[in-house]
Amino acid sequence: MAVFGTVFMPQMALATFVNDEWTDTEFVSADSIQLHPGAHVLHYSSTCFEGLKAFKHEDGNINIFRMDKNIERFAQSSRLLNLPEIDKAQVEKMIIDIVAKYASEVPEPPGSMYIRPTHIGTEASIGKAAAPSASSMLYVLLSPVGDYFAGGLKPLRLLLDETGMRCAPHMGMVKSGGNYASALPPILKARSEVQADQILFCPNGDVQETGAANFLLIDGDEIITKGLDSSFLHGVTRATILQIAEDHGMKVSERDITVEELLERSAKPNTEAALSGTAAVLTPVGTFIHNDKEYQVGNGEAGPVTMKLRQALNDIQWGKAEDTHNWLVKVPN
Ligand SMILES: *Cc1c(COP(=O)(O)O)cnc(C)c1O
């Protein structure tokens, strides 16, 4: 199976914002786009994206998971970056239409069709370092993905970083390219120096998130994660897992966690930790690395609650459990 995110469907849905309005959607080749070398995005990072998935059910129907949430966040990211306001109804139709076009290419579970809406500032002006792009381009790319965990679910090693941060604090809620560029140097350093898989950013001891996933701590029948504020990305998977946990009768605590509390709780045998995100669903964390010491989480293996919640989410996505919260949108065929 090809590496995640490297295979694309031949066409994508595209619209541009010019002269203060959105053009009609076009279906164009997904091989290339044309941009002026002075385009705002290439110099001043006016870019944001989304990541969501479509699933094939046993009856052959294709269903998109929590699209409204992703479109809402896409609108928020665009707004926070001063990109043109997106037309949510148009974006929804772009997503549905492009997925419908490639319905036959949606892999069977555990695979899915990963959907990548992208919005970039295109104005050719290198003089706009401190001004928004007046024009933009919005496209929806599709990438069929296989089982992210074909090699097995190996619990992750996370470096707890209390001195750095993932991105500028006022940019945390924006799903924007610059934030990933900002997180990359410390992540590469953590990989080479302590063989960490990811960094869990904990500025001043406040446990936030990793480079591209939210963090959840499970202690018996309680699930704890940082409450929503503007410092980190509000994951749709995070919200979904919290709802499923509540549906399973677990206690959900959305509040700040300190590194000290994290390490203290992790020493208990029935503690589990996990990362949540669309690509990886819910991934167990087995080890924390902090000030040159290693701390095993619980027994260091993928925990039973993590696996149960992960399965419950997959079952809804795959049409094997009832979609009681109406999270799926059926693509017309
Ligand atoms: C995308 C992303 C997440 C996960 O969000 P989901 O909506 O669950 O996919 C978490 N943190 C960051 C920084 C992200 O970019």
The ligand as an SDF file (V2000), in Angstrom:
LIG
                    3D

 15 15  0  0  0  0  0  0  0  0999 V2000
   -6.1090   18.2540   12.3930 C   0  0  0  0  0  0  0  0  0  0  0  0
   -5.4940   18.4000   13.7340 C   0  0  0  0  0  0  0  0  0  0  0  0
   -5.9840   17.7490   14.8700 C   0  0  0  0  0  0  0  0  0  0  0  0
   -7.0790   16.7040   14.7950 C   0  0  0  0  0  0  0  0  0  0  0  0
   -8.2590   17.2250   14.3320 O   0  0  0  0  0  0  0  0  0  0  0  0
   -9.3920   16.2440   13.7860 P   0  0  0  0  0  0  0  0  0  0  0  0
  -10.4910   17.1550   13.4320 O   0  0  0  0  0  0  0  0  0  0  0  0
   -9.7060   15.3190   14.8800 O   0  0  0  0  0  0  0  0  0  0  0  0
   -8.7850   15.5200   12.6100 O   0  0  0  0  0  0  0  0  0  0  0  0
   -5.4300   18.0440   16.1040 C   0  0  0  0  0  0  0  0  0  0  0  0
   -4.4070   18.9050   16.2120 N   0  0  0  0  0  0  0  0  0  0  0  0
   -3.8840   19.5190   15.1370 C   0  0  0  0  0  0  0  0  0  0  0  0
   -2.7680   20.4570   15.3320 C   0  0  0  0  0  0  0  0  0  0  0  0
   -4.4050   19.2790   13.8670 C   0  0  0  0  0  0  0  0  0  0  0  0
   -3.8790   19.8690   12.8090 O   0  0  0  0  0  0  0  0  0  0  0  0
  1  2  1  0
  2  3  1  0
  2 14  2  0
  3  4  1  0
  3 10  2  0
  4  5  1  0
  5  6  1  0
  6  7  2  0
  6  8  1  0
  6  9  1  0
 10 11  1  0
 11 12  2  0
 12 13  1  0
 12 14  1  0
 14 15  1  0
M  END
$$$$
